[in-house]
């Protein structure tokens, strides 16, 4: 199995090094990641300038690694152009990608780009505090998750979040609640106003959702789809407000 690994924290993130090391147990790994942090870039792609791919000097224990001056989606597109890939792993992101934060997640965008190109995509994230996460606390669960999801040969898109010290794993749905709505004003050293867009839940999580699982120390595995169609609403509109 040929595994492409990317992220949105940049190629020098400890999360991508940890994932590359664990994923190498399941197949041949190549790393193609942004040269600088691209967090919250969503599914942006670069079309107005050329991209460059350079071999990275960072040590991945014999794993080929390349850095790209672009977004996570760019990295997956280029990586799959450079070599034949079977599956794409994106992460391990330093920070959770739960609930509505999926909409602007660069980590999830890397996995989505894989599915758009006909490959399985798996995004992996973990909460982070003042210090970088201790990956040894959930490394065994990363391996369990990959063993579970890579065994399925069907095309799929998965969003996985690891609490610092898991006690189990849960299949979950996306927590669709008010989120990311707080703006925190401040003043810089020159006395000028600025604003922080905070990633803050505004409502409690529903049971058996991704946020609920991580808050209760479970690994959250959420199967996703690219089709955003609101099927119930579509059927209702066709019935009540036909257009022909």
Secondary structure as the mmCIF struct_conf table of DSSP 4:
data_model
#
loop_
_struct_conf.conf_type_id
_struct_conf.id
_struct_conf.beg_label_comp_id
_struct_conf.beg_label_asym_id
_struct_conf.beg_label_seq_id
_struct_conf.end_label_comp_id
_struct_conf.end_label_asym_id
_struct_conf.end_label_seq_id
STRN STRN1 UNK A 2 UNK A 6
BEND BEND1 UNK A 8 UNK A 9
TURN_TY1_P TURN_TY1_P1 UNK A 11 UNK A 12
HELX_RH_AL_P HELX_RH_AL_P1 UNK A 14 UNK A 23
TURN_TY1_P TURN_TY1_P2 UNK A 24 UNK A 26
BEND BEND2 UNK A 27 UNK A 27
STRN STRN2 UNK A 28 UNK A 34
BEND BEND3 UNK A 35 UNK A 36
TURN_TY1_P TURN_TY1_P3 UNK A 39 UNK A 40
TURN_TY1_P TURN_TY1_P4 UNK A 42 UNK A 43
BEND BEND4 UNK A 48 UNK A 49
STRN STRN3 UNK A 53 UNK A 55
BEND BEND5 UNK A 58 UNK A 58
TURN_TY1_P TURN_TY1_P5 UNK A 61 UNK A 62
STRN STRN4 UNK A 64 UNK A 68
BEND BEND6 UNK A 69 UNK A 70
HELX_RH_AL_P HELX_RH_AL_P2 UNK A 72 UNK A 82
BEND BEND7 UNK A 83 UNK A 83
BEND BEND8 UNK A 86 UNK A 86
STRN STRN5 UNK A 87 UNK A 94
STRN STRN6 UNK A 95 UNK A 95
HELX_RH_3T_P HELX_RH_3T_P1 UNK A 99 UNK A 104
HELX_RH_AL_P HELX_RH_AL_P3 UNK A 106 UNK A 116
TURN_TY1_P TURN_TY1_P6 UNK A 117 UNK A 118
BEND BEND9 UNK A 119 UNK A 119
STRN STRN7 UNK A 120 UNK A 126
BEND BEND10 UNK A 130 UNK A 131
HELX_RH_3T_P HELX_RH_3T_P2 UNK A 135 UNK A 137
TURN_TY1_P TURN_TY1_P7 UNK A 138 UNK A 138
HELX_RH_AL_P HELX_RH_AL_P4 UNK A 139 UNK A 150
BEND BEND11 UNK A 151 UNK A 151
BEND BEND12 UNK A 154 UNK A 154
STRN STRN8 UNK A 157 UNK A 162
TURN_TY1_P TURN_TY1_P8 UNK A 164 UNK A 165
BEND BEND13 UNK A 167 UNK A 167
STRN STRN9 UNK A 168 UNK A 171
STRN STRN10 UNK A 173 UNK A 173
BEND BEND14 UNK A 177 UNK A 178
STRN STRN11 UNK A 179 UNK A 179
BEND BEND15 UNK A 180 UNK A 180
STRN STRN12 UNK A 183 UNK A 187
TURN_TY1_P TURN_TY1_P9 UNK A 189 UNK A 190
BEND BEND16 UNK A 191 UNK A 191
STRN STRN13 UNK A 193 UNK A 197
STRN STRN14 UNK A 201 UNK A 201
BEND BEND17 UNK A 203 UNK A 203
HELX_LH_PP_P HELX_LH_PP_P1 UNK A 204 UNK A 206
TURN_TY1_P TURN_TY1_P10 UNK A 207 UNK A 208
STRN STRN15 UNK A 209 UNK A 209
HELX_RH_AL_P HELX_RH_AL_P5 UNK A 210 UNK A 215
TURN_TY1_P TURN_TY1_P11 UNK A 216 UNK A 217
STRN STRN16 UNK A 218 UNK A 224
BEND BEND18 UNK A 226 UNK A 226
HELX_RH_AL_P HELX_RH_AL_P6 UNK A 231 UNK A 240
BEND BEND19 UNK A 241 UNK A 241
#
